[in-house]
Amino acid sequence: MENSRSRRIVSSRHLAEGEGWETSEFEFGLIIAFNAFSRWMVKCMSAAGHAEMTPLEILVLHNVNHRQRAKRLSDICFLLNIEDTHTVNYALRKLGKAGLITSEKRGKEAFYSTSPSGAALCDVYREIRRGCLLEGLSRMDISGDELRELGASLRALSGQYDQASRAASSL
């Protein structure tokens, strides 16, 4: 019979040695899920009519569209947990050039909102998501409550990774 050590599913064996090896298995799951989610967003947006968008641009567009409230660059970065504001700023410029968002200066800050075509694109994306993703999820043995718990756990774990990154920055 195989021992549990030989059945570890990790991307980097050298990180899975010793205590806490389960974290490496979790991280490999994150890597696979992140890449699958990124691929999904791009394919869904392509089906919605915008094949040239990156995962970050898609996330920014949906965030700007969230609750139909204008948002500042700092609000978007904070909610998406993105430290590199220049990458979000670049995405905002591209979305603006594509006519999907608008910006309005209020004092020294710019506030971003979805344009009518940007909001319509988010609606098309939502419908494609419903048909291609949500219907498949409904056939899995995962309840809505379990998905919510997974989301809460991932958010809590992100705090641990944020704290660890701060600690590593001080070394």
Buried (B, 14 or more C-beta within 10 A) or exposed (E): EEEEEEEBEBBEEEBBEEEEBEBBBEBBEBEEEEEEEBEBBBEBBEBBEBEEBBBBBBBBBBBBBBEEEBBEBEBBBEEEEBEEEEBBBBBBEBBBEBEBBBBEEEEEEBBBBBBEEBBBBBEBBBEBBEEEEEEEEEEEEEEEEEEEEEEEEEEEEEEEEEEEEEEEEEE
